[in-house]
Amino acid sequence: MDYVSALVPPFVMAVFFIALVVTIVKSQGGANKAKEDAAVDAVLARAEAAQQSQPQK
């Protein structure tokens, strides 16, 4: 029965990893995609503006 106890942890981790990937893929897009994209664009624009406003060394 040692082989069963040796195979269970990798099998369980693989199942959880597959579930995580499926959850991530399912959460992409949908109704909130435009809102999420706009939020990311706003953060990037703010960071870029802050970087440009700093004096050059």
All heavy atoms as TSV, in Angstrom:
chain	resi	resn	atom	element	x	y	z
A	1	MET	N	N	0.819	-1.212	0.000
A	1	MET	CA	C	0.000	0.000	0.000
A	1	MET	C	C	0.857	1.268	0.000
A	1	MET	O	O	0.317	2.361	-0.010
A	1	MET	CB	C	-0.923	0.001	1.216
A	1	MET	CG	C	-1.972	-1.097	1.207
A	1	MET	SD	S	-3.030	-1.091	-0.242
A	1	MET	CE	C	-4.103	0.256	0.117
A	2	ASP	N	N	2.156	1.121	0.029
A	2	ASP	CA	C	3.024	2.296	-0.005
A	2	ASP	C	C	2.871	3.059	-1.314
A	2	ASP	O	O	2.999	4.279	-1.349
A	2	ASP	CB	C	4.486	1.896	0.178
A	2	ASP	CG	C	4.794	1.494	1.610
A	2	ASP	OD1	O	4.016	1.900	2.506
A	2	ASP	OD2	O	5.795	0.787	1.815
A	3	TYR	N	N	2.604	2.329	-2.403
A	3	TYR	CA	C	2.463	3.003	-3.691
A	3	TYR	C	C	1.230	3.903	-3.711
A	3	TYR	O	O	1.233	4.946	-4.360
A	3	TYR	CB	C	2.433	1.995	-4.840
A	3	TYR	CG	C	1.277	1.017	-4.788
A	3	TYR	CD1	C	0.082	1.312	-5.439
A	3	TYR	CD2	C	1.379	-0.188	-4.111
A	3	TYR	CE1	C	-0.978	0.434	-5.396
A	3	TYR	CE2	C	0.322	-1.076	-4.072
A	3	TYR	CZ	C	-0.850	-0.753	-4.718
A	3	TYR	OH	O	-1.904	-1.633	-4.686
A	4	VAL	N	N	0.179	3.521	-2.987
A	4	VAL	CA	C	-1.028	4.355	-2.935
A	4	VAL	C	C	-0.730	5.655	-2.198
A	4	VAL	O	O	-1.074	6.740	-2.670
A	4	VAL	CB	C	-2.187	3.594	-2.263
A	4	VAL	CG1	C	-3.390	4.518	-2.068
A	4	VAL	CG2	C	-2.570	2.373	-3.080
A	5	SER	N	N	-0.048	5.552	-1.062
A	5	SER	CA	C	0.269	6.762	-0.302
A	5	SER	C	C	1.281	7.630	-1.046
A	5	SER	O	O	1.335	8.841	-0.833
A	5	SER	CB	C	0.788	6.398	1.083
A	5	SER	OG	O	1.986	5.656	0.988
A	6	ALA	N	N	2.069	7.047	-1.923
A	6	ALA	CA	C	3.018	7.826	-2.716
A	6	ALA	C	C	2.326	8.535	-3.875
A	6	ALA	O	O	2.765	9.601	-4.311
A	6	ALA	CB	C	4.122	6.918	-3.252
A	7	LEU	N	N	1.242	7.979	-4.387
A	7	LEU	CA	C	0.557	8.559	-5.541
A	7	LEU	C	C	-0.534	9.556	-5.164
A	7	LEU	O	O	-0.902	10.395	-5.976
A	7	LEU	CB	C	-0.064	7.453	-6.402
A	7	LEU	CG	C	0.929	6.583	-7.165
A	7	LEU	CD1	C	0.192	5.481	-7.893
A	7	LEU	CD2	C	1.745	7.406	-8.136
A	8	VAL	N	N	-1.054	9.493	-3.958
A	8	VAL	CA	C	-2.175	10.356	-3.577
A	8	VAL	C	C	-1.810	11.844	-3.586
A	8	VAL	O	O	-2.528	12.634	-4.191
A	8	VAL	CB	C	-2.768	9.913	-2.225
A	8	VAL	CG1	C	-3.733	10.949	-1.678
A	8	VAL	CG2	C	-3.469	8.574	-2.392
A	9	PRO	N	N	-0.714	12.280	-2.966
A	9	PRO	CA	C	-0.427	13.726	-2.961
A	9	PRO	C	C	-0.274	14.336	-4.362
A	9	PRO	O	O	-0.887	15.373	-4.640
A	9	PRO	CB	C	0.862	13.841	-2.148
A	9	PRO	CG	C	0.849	12.644	-1.272
A	9	PRO	CD	C	0.215	11.568	-2.087
A	10	PRO	N	N	0.478	13.727	-5.283
A	10	PRO	CA	C	0.556	14.324	-6.621
A	10	PRO	C	C	-0.797	14.326	-7.342
A	10	PRO	O	O	-1.116	15.273	-8.062
A	10	PRO	CB	C	1.552	13.444	-7.379
A	10	PRO	CG	C	2.287	12.699	-6.348
A	10	PRO	CD	C	1.412	12.611	-5.158
A	11	PHE	N	N	-1.571	13.275	-7.139
A	11	PHE	CA	C	-2.890	13.211	-7.774
A	11	PHE	C	C	-3.802	14.306	-7.246
A	11	PHE	O	O	-4.481	14.999	-8.011
A	11	PHE	CB	C	-3.521	11.836	-7.545
A	11	PHE	CG	C	-4.872	11.697	-8.166
A	11	PHE	CD1	C	-5.005	11.558	-9.538
A	11	PHE	CD2	C	-6.017	11.715	-7.383
A	11	PHE	CE1	C	-6.263	11.435	-10.116
A	11	PHE	CE2	C	-7.272	11.599	-7.955
A	11	PHE	CZ	C	-7.401	11.456	-9.328
A	12	VAL	N	N	-3.793	14.509	-5.935
A	12	VAL	CA	C	-4.625	15.551	-5.326
A	12	VAL	C	C	-4.179	16.932	-5.801
A	12	VAL	O	O	-5.005	17.787	-6.148
A	12	VAL	CB	C	-4.582	15.452	-3.786
A	12	VAL	CG1	C	-5.237	16.648	-3.123
A	12	VAL	CG2	C	-5.257	14.162	-3.330
A	13	MET	N	N	-2.864	17.158	-5.860
A	13	MET	CA	C	-2.358	18.449	-6.335
A	13	MET	C	C	-2.739	18.670	-7.805
A	13	MET	O	O	-3.078	19.791	-8.195
A	13	MET	CB	C	-0.842	18.537	-6.153
A	13	MET	CG	C	-0.436	18.670	-4.706
A	13	MET	SD	S	1.289	19.094	-4.398
A	13	MET	CE	C	2.183	18.258	-5.640
A	14	ALA	N	N	-2.688	17.630	-8.608
A	14	ALA	CA	C	-3.058	17.754	-10.014
A	14	ALA	C	C	-4.536	18.105	-10.153
A	14	ALA	O	O	-4.901	18.951	-10.979
A	14	ALA	CB	C	-2.749	16.453	-10.752
A	15	VAL	N	N	-5.378	17.497	-9.357
A	15	VAL	CA	C	-6.816	17.787	-9.408
A	15	VAL	C	C	-7.072	19.248	-9.019
A	15	VAL	O	O	-7.827	19.958	-9.696
A	15	VAL	CB	C	-7.605	16.828	-8.497
A	15	VAL	CG1	C	-9.044	17.292	-8.312
A	15	VAL	CG2	C	-7.564	15.419	-9.064
A	16	PHE	N	N	-6.429	19.715	-7.953
A	16	PHE	CA	C	-6.610	21.108	-7.533
A	16	PHE	C	C	-6.059	22.078	-8.572
A	16	PHE	O	O	-6.648	23.120	-8.830
A	16	PHE	CB	C	-5.956	21.358	-6.171
A	16	PHE	CG	C	-6.788	20.896	-5.020
A	16	PHE	CD1	C	-6.326	19.920	-4.155
A	16	PHE	CD2	C	-8.059	21.416	-4.804
A	16	PHE	CE1	C	-7.100	19.486	-3.094
A	16	PHE	CE2	C	-8.845	20.989	-3.744
A	16	PHE	CZ	C	-8.359	20.021	-2.889
A	17	PHE	N	N	-4.940	21.732	-9.203
A	17	PHE	CA	C	-4.362	22.594	-10.232
A	17	PHE	C	C	-5.292	22.690	-11.436
A	17	PHE	O	O	-5.516	23.779	-11.972
A	17	PHE	CB	C	-2.988	22.070	-10.655
A	17	PHE	CG	C	-2.326	22.928	-11.692
A	17	PHE	CD1	C	-1.801	24.159	-11.340
A	17	PHE	CD2	C	-2.245	22.515	-13.003
A	17	PHE	CE1	C	-1.196	24.963	-12.293
A	17	PHE	CE2	C	-1.643	23.301	-13.966
A	17	PHE	CZ	C	-1.112	24.533	-13.603
A	18	ILE	N	N	-5.845	21.576	-11.860
A	18	ILE	CA	C	-6.784	21.584	-12.988
A	18	ILE	C	C	-8.014	22.413	-12.633
A	18	ILE	O	O	-8.498	23.200	-13.453
A	18	ILE	CB	C	-7.157	20.142	-13.390
A	18	ILE	CG1	C	-5.938	19.455	-14.012
A	18	ILE	CG2	C	-8.351	20.127	-14.348
A	18	ILE	CD1	C	-6.100	17.967	-14.231
A	19	ALA	N	N	-8.519	22.266	-11.408
A	19	ALA	CA	C	-9.677	23.060	-10.984
A	19	ALA	C	C	-9.336	24.547	-10.979
A	19	ALA	O	O	-10.160	25.378	-11.386
A	19	ALA	CB	C	-10.137	22.612	-9.599
A	20	LEU	N	N	-8.133	24.903	-10.551
A	20	LEU	CA	C	-7.705	26.301	-10.555
A	20	LEU	C	C	-7.649	26.850	-11.968
A	20	LEU	O	O	-8.145	27.950	-12.242
A	20	LEU	CB	C	-6.339	26.430	-9.878
A	20	LEU	CG	C	-5.703	27.804	-9.907
A	20	LEU	CD1	C	-6.525	28.775	-9.050
A	20	LEU	CD2	C	-4.272	27.739	-9.424
A	21	VAL	N	N	-7.073	26.098	-12.891
A	21	VAL	CA	C	-6.980	26.542	-14.283
A	21	VAL	C	C	-8.368	26.703	-14.885
A	21	VAL	O	O	-8.644	27.692	-15.573
A	21	VAL	CB	C	-6.117	25.564	-15.105
A	21	VAL	CG1	C	-6.201	25.867	-16.587
A	21	VAL	CG2	C	-4.672	25.614	-14.632
A	22	VAL	N	N	-9.255	25.763	-14.629
A	22	VAL	CA	C	-10.621	25.850	-15.156
A	22	VAL	C	C	-11.314	27.088	-14.609
A	22	VAL	O	O	-11.995	27.820	-15.339
A	22	VAL	CB	C	-11.404	24.566	-14.827
A	22	VAL	CG1	C	-12.894	24.746	-15.085
A	22	VAL	CG2	C	-10.862	23.402	-15.630
A	23	THR	N	N	-11.146	27.364	-13.325
A	23	THR	CA	C	-11.756	28.546	-12.715
A	23	THR	C	C	-11.219	29.825	-13.330
A	23	THR	O	O	-11.974	30.750	-13.632
A	23	THR	CB	C	-11.493	28.556	-11.196
A	23	THR	OG1	O	-12.015	27.347	-10.650
A	23	THR	CG2	C	-12.143	29.745	-10.538
A	24	ILE	N	N	-9.910	29.898	-13.555
A	24	ILE	CA	C	-9.307	31.086	-14.160
A	24	ILE	C	C	-9.820	31.278	-15.577
A	24	ILE	O	O	-10.174	32.393	-15.975
A	24	ILE	CB	C	-7.770	30.982	-14.122
A	24	ILE	CG1	C	-7.277	31.114	-12.689
A	24	ILE	CG2	C	-7.130	32.043	-15.002
A	24	ILE	CD1	C	-5.806	30.823	-12.518
A	25	VAL	N	N	-9.871	30.209	-16.343
A	25	VAL	CA	C	-10.333	30.319	-17.734
A	25	VAL	C	C	-11.796	30.736	-17.784
A	25	VAL	O	O	-12.179	31.583	-18.604
A	25	VAL	CB	C	-10.112	28.981	-18.476
A	25	VAL	CG1	C	-10.820	28.979	-19.813
A	25	VAL	CG2	C	-8.624	28.730	-18.658
A	26	LYS	N	N	-12.618	30.194	-16.903
A	26	LYS	CA	C	-14.040	30.548	-16.896
A	26	LYS	C	C	-14.264	31.992	-16.471
A	26	LYS	O	O	-15.228	32.626	-16.893
A	26	LYS	CB	C	-14.826	29.620	-15.969
A	26	LYS	CG	C	-15.098	28.270	-16.563
A	26	LYS	CD	C	-16.006	27.467	-15.655
A	26	LYS	CE	C	-16.363	26.136	-16.288
A	26	LYS	NZ	N	-17.288	25.376	-15.448
A	27	SER	N	N	-13.384	32.524	-15.632
A	27	SER	CA	C	-13.577	33.894	-15.149
A	27	SER	C	C	-13.072	34.939	-16.136
A	27	SER	O	O	-13.292	36.127	-15.941
A	27	SER	CB	C	-12.893	34.079	-13.796
A	27	SER	OG	O	-11.494	34.030	-13.952
A	28	GLN	N	N	-12.399	34.517	-17.185
A	28	GLN	CA	C	-11.921	35.463	-18.194
A	28	GLN	C	C	-13.093	35.870	-19.081
A	28	GLN	O	O	-13.936	35.059	-19.429
A	28	GLN	CB	C	-10.829	34.830	-19.057
A	28	GLN	CG	C	-9.615	34.428	-18.282
A	28	GLN	CD	C	-8.944	35.590	-17.594
A	28	GLN	OE1	O	-8.659	36.596	-18.223
A	28	GLN	NE2	N	-8.701	35.454	-16.318
A	29	GLY	N	N	-13.117	37.133	-19.458
A	29	GLY	CA	C	-14.180	37.604	-20.334
A	29	GLY	C	C	-15.472	37.799	-19.577
A	29	GLY	O	O	-15.493	38.049	-18.384
A	30	GLY	N	N	-16.557	37.703	-20.277
A	30	GLY	CA	C	-17.854	37.848	-19.641
A	30	GLY	C	C	-18.253	39.300	-19.472
A	30	GLY	O	O	-17.711	40.212	-20.094
A	31	ALA	N	N	-19.220	39.527	-18.605
A	31	ALA	CA	C	-19.801	40.848	-18.428
A	31	ALA	C	C	-18.827	41.829	-17.800
A	31	ALA	O	O	-18.897	43.024	-18.060
A	31	ALA	CB	C	-21.049	40.734	-17.562
A	32	ASN	N	N	-17.920	41.343	-16.963
A	32	ASN	CA	C	-17.012	42.242	-16.258
A	32	ASN	C	C	-15.719	42.524	-17.007
A	32	ASN	O	O	-14.883	43.272	-16.516
A	32	ASN	CB	C	-16.665	41.667	-14.878
A	32	ASN	CG	C	-17.849	41.673	-13.954
A	32	ASN	OD1	O	-18.708	42.541	-14.054
A	32	ASN	ND2	N	-17.917	40.713	-13.069
A	33	LYS	N	N	-15.548	41.936	-18.188
A	33	LYS	CA	C	-14.286	42.099	-18.909
A	33	LYS	C	C	-14.008	43.562	-19.223
A	33	LYS	O	O	-12.888	44.032	-19.006
A	33	LYS	CB	C	-14.290	41.282	-20.190
A	33	LYS	CG	C	-12.968	41.385	-20.945
A	33	LYS	CD	C	-12.892	40.374	-22.049
A	33	LYS	CE	C	-11.642	40.438	-22.867
A	33	LYS	NZ	N	-10.449	40.895	-22.243
A	34	ALA	N	N	-14.972	44.292	-19.714
A	34	ALA	CA	C	-14.755	45.695	-20.063
A	34	ALA	C	C	-14.409	46.516	-18.828
A	34	ALA	O	O	-13.523	47.376	-18.863
A	34	ALA	CB	C	-15.991	46.263	-20.753
A	35	LYS	N	N	-15.076	46.232	-17.735
A	35	LYS	CA	C	-14.809	46.966	-16.489
A	35	LYS	C	C	-13.404	46.673	-15.976
A	35	LYS	O	O	-12.678	47.564	-15.562
A	35	LYS	CB	C	-15.838	46.568	-15.430
A	35	LYS	CG	C	-15.818	47.464	-14.209
A	35	LYS	CD	C	-16.702	46.968	-13.079
A	35	LYS	CE	C	-18.055	46.496	-13.515
A	35	LYS	NZ	N	-18.891	46.018	-12.415
A	36	GLU	N	N	-13.007	45.404	-16.032
A	36	GLU	CA	C	-11.667	45.029	-15.583
A	36	GLU	C	C	-10.608	45.641	-16.493
A	36	GLU	O	O	-9.582	46.136	-16.015
A	36	GLU	CB	C	-11.526	43.513	-15.558
A	36	GLU	CG	C	-12.375	42.841	-14.496
A	36	GLU	CD	C	-12.406	41.334	-14.638
A	36	GLU	OE1	O	-11.789	40.809	-15.584
A	36	GLU	OE2	O	-13.048	40.683	-13.805
A	37	ASP	N	N	-10.837	45.609	-17.810
A	37	ASP	CA	C	-9.882	46.199	-18.748
A	37	ASP	C	C	-9.754	47.695	-18.519
A	37	ASP	O	O	-8.655	48.246	-18.578
A	37	ASP	CB	C	-10.304	45.923	-20.191
A	37	ASP	CG	C	-10.112	44.456	-20.577
A	37	ASP	OD1	O	-9.426	43.728	-19.832
A	37	ASP	OD2	O	-10.642	44.058	-21.628
A	38	ALA	N	N	-10.851	48.369	-18.255
A	38	ALA	CA	C	-10.813	49.809	-18.005
A	38	ALA	C	C	-10.041	50.115	-16.723
A	38	ALA	O	O	-9.271	51.082	-16.675
A	38	ALA	CB	C	-12.230	50.365	-17.915
A	39	ALA	N	N	-10.206	49.300	-15.710
A	39	ALA	CA	C	-9.489	49.512	-14.452
A	39	ALA	C	C	-7.987	49.327	-14.650
A	39	ALA	O	O	-7.182	50.126	-14.160
A	39	ALA	CB	C	-10.006	48.555	-13.387
A	40	VAL	N	N	-7.599	48.314	-15.398
A	40	VAL	CA	C	-6.182	48.081	-15.666
A	40	VAL	C	C	-5.609	49.219	-16.504
A	40	VAL	O	O	-4.504	49.704	-16.230
A	40	VAL	CB	C	-5.978	46.719	-16.366
A	40	VAL	CG1	C	-4.548	46.568	-16.871
A	40	VAL	CG2	C	-6.333	45.584	-15.425
A	41	ASP	N	N	-6.345	49.651	-17.513
A	41	ASP	CA	C	-5.879	50.764	-18.344
A	41	ASP	C	C	-5.701	52.034	-17.519
A	41	ASP	O	O	-4.738	52.782	-17.714
A	41	ASP	CB	C	-6.852	51.020	-19.495
A	41	ASP	CG	C	-6.808	49.908	-20.540
A	41	ASP	OD1	O	-5.800	49.162	-20.581
A	41	ASP	OD2	O	-7.775	49.801	-21.314
A	42	ALA	N	N	-6.603	52.288	-16.584
A	42	ALA	CA	C	-6.502	53.481	-15.740
A	42	ALA	C	C	-5.267	53.410	-14.854
A	42	ALA	O	O	-4.546	54.403	-14.691
A	42	ALA	CB	C	-7.759	53.639	-14.894
A	43	VAL	N	N	-4.999	52.258	-14.282
A	43	VAL	CA	C	-3.815	52.106	-13.420
A	43	VAL	C	C	-2.539	52.281	-14.234
A	43	VAL	O	O	-1.607	52.967	-13.806
A	43	VAL	CB	C	-3.840	50.731	-12.712
A	43	VAL	CG1	C	-2.515	50.447	-12.032
A	43	VAL	CG2	C	-4.976	50.679	-11.718
A	44	LEU	N	N	-2.506	51.692	-15.416
A	44	LEU	CA	C	-1.314	51.830	-16.261
A	44	LEU	C	C	-1.113	53.277	-16.697
A	44	LEU	O	O	0.020	53.768	-16.714
A	44	LEU	CB	C	-1.419	50.912	-17.483
A	44	LEU	CG	C	-1.307	49.414	-17.195
A	44	LEU	CD1	C	-1.536	48.610	-18.465
A	44	LEU	CD2	C	0.038	49.084	-16.582
A	45	ALA	N	N	-2.185	53.958	-17.053
A	45	ALA	CA	C	-2.072	55.355	-17.464
A	45	ALA	C	C	-1.589	56.221	-16.309
A	45	ALA	O	O	-0.753	57.117	-16.500
A	45	ALA	CB	C	-3.416	55.855	-17.981
A	46	ARG	N	N	-2.097	55.967	-15.114
A	46	ARG	CA	C	-1.677	56.736	-13.935
A	46	ARG	C	C	-0.200	56.493	-13.642
A	46	ARG	O	O	0.548	57.432	-13.348
A	46	ARG	CB	C	-2.523	56.337	-12.732
A	46	ARG	CG	C	-2.330	57.263	-11.548
A	46	ARG	CD	C	-3.229	56.908	-10.377
A	46	ARG	NE	N	-4.588	56.553	-10.802
A	46	ARG	CZ	C	-5.363	55.695	-10.164
A	46	ARG	NH1	N	-4.942	55.101	-9.076
A	46	ARG	NH2	N	-6.576	55.424	-10.601
A	47	ALA	N	N	0.250	55.247	-13.744
A	47	ALA	CA	C	1.655	54.932	-13.488
A	47	ALA	C	C	2.553	55.572	-14.539
A	47	ALA	O	O	3.617	56.098	-14.222
A	47	ALA	CB	C	1.853	53.420	-13.475
A	48	GLU	N	N	2.110	55.548	-15.783
A	48	GLU	CA	C	2.892	56.163	-16.850
A	48	GLU	C	C	2.963	57.677	-16.675
A	48	GLU	O	O	4.018	58.285	-16.861
A	48	GLU	CB	C	2.279	55.818	-18.207
A	48	GLU	CG	C	3.112	56.265	-19.380
A	48	GLU	CD	C	2.533	55.788	-20.693
A	48	GLU	OE1	O	2.232	54.586	-20.793
A	48	GLU	OE2	O	2.385	56.620	-21.595
A	49	ALA	N	N	1.874	58.301	-16.292
A	49	ALA	CA	C	1.860	59.755	-16.073
A	49	ALA	C	C	2.762	60.121	-14.907
A	49	ALA	O	O	3.494	61.113	-14.961
A	49	ALA	CB	C	0.446	60.229	-15.824
A	50	ALA	N	N	2.753	59.320	-13.846
A	50	ALA	CA	C	3.608	59.600	-12.694
A	50	ALA	C	C	5.070	59.446	-13.059
A	50	ALA	O	O	5.923	60.221	-12.617
A	50	ALA	CB	C	3.245	58.662	-11.551
A	51	GLN	N	N	5.358	58.481	-13.900
A	51	GLN	CA	C	6.745	58.260	-14.318
A	51	GLN	C	C	7.234	59.414	-15.201
A	51	GLN	O	O	8.360	59.859	-15.060
A	51	GLN	CB	C	6.863	56.944	-15.076
A	51	GLN	CG	C	8.280	56.594	-15.476
A	51	GLN	CD	C	8.347	55.288	-16.220
A	51	GLN	OE1	O	7.327	54.748	-16.645
A	51	GLN	NE2	N	9.535	54.765	-16.393
A	52	GLN	N	N	6.382	59.940	-16.055
A	52	GLN	CA	C	6.766	61.026	-16.954
A	52	GLN	C	C	6.882	62.351	-16.211
A	52	GLN	O	O	7.627	63.223	-16.614
A	52	GLN	CB	C	5.777	61.143	-18.107
A	52	GLN	CG	C	5.889	60.006	-19.088
A	52	GLN	CD	C	4.875	60.126	-20.211
A	52	GLN	OE1	O	4.027	61.007	-20.197
A	52	GLN	NE2	N	4.969	59.220	-21.170
A	53	SER	N	N	6.148	62.498	-15.119
A	53	SER	CA	C	6.180	63.765	-14.394
A	53	SER	C	C	7.399	63.884	-13.489
A	53	SER	O	O	7.709	64.973	-13.027
A	53	SER	CB	C	4.916	63.942	-13.567
A	53	SER	OG	O	4.874	62.983	-12.528
A	54	GLN	N	N	8.087	62.767	-13.234
A	54	GLN	CA	C	9.287	62.811	-12.411
A	54	GLN	C	C	10.426	63.421	-13.214
A	54	GLN	O	O	10.569	63.166	-14.402
A	54	GLN	CB	C	9.680	61.408	-11.944
A	54	GLN	CG	C	8.710	60.808	-10.968
A	54	GLN	CD	C	9.116	59.407	-10.571
A	54	GLN	OE1	O	10.031	58.841	-11.142
A	54	GLN	NE2	N	8.420	58.836	-9.603
A	55	PRO	N	N	11.254	64.244	-12.562
A	55	PRO	CA	C	12.389	64.842	-13.284
A	55	PRO	C	C	13.398	63.778	-13.691
A	55	PRO	O	O	13.636	62.822	-12.958
A	55	PRO	CB	C	13.005	65.810	-12.272
A	55	PRO	CG	C	12.469	65.407	-10.956
A	55	PRO	CD	C	11.191	64.661	-11.193
A	56	GLN	N	N	13.952	63.945	-14.858
A	56	GLN	CA	C	14.932	63.003	-15.373
A	56	GLN	C	C	16.285	63.249	-14.703
A	56	GLN	O	O	16.669	64.380	-14.473
A	56	GLN	CB	C	15.077	63.156	-16.895
A	56	GLN	CG	C	13.807	62.855	-17.653
A	56	GLN	CD	C	13.407	61.387	-17.537
A	56	GLN	OE1	O	14.243	60.525	-17.475
A	56	GLN	NE2	N	12.101	61.138	-17.450
A	57	LYS	N	N	17.009	62.202	-14.403
A	57	LYS	CA	C	18.321	62.328	-13.761
A	57	LYS	C	C	19.411	62.227	-14.786
A	57	LYS	O	O	19.353	61.591	-15.760
A	57	LYS	CB	C	18.511	61.246	-12.717
A	57	LYS	CG	C	17.589	61.433	-11.530
A	57	LYS	CD	C	17.854	60.391	-10.492
A	57	LYS	CE	C	16.924	60.590	-9.322
A	57	LYS	NZ	N	17.150	59.624	-8.268
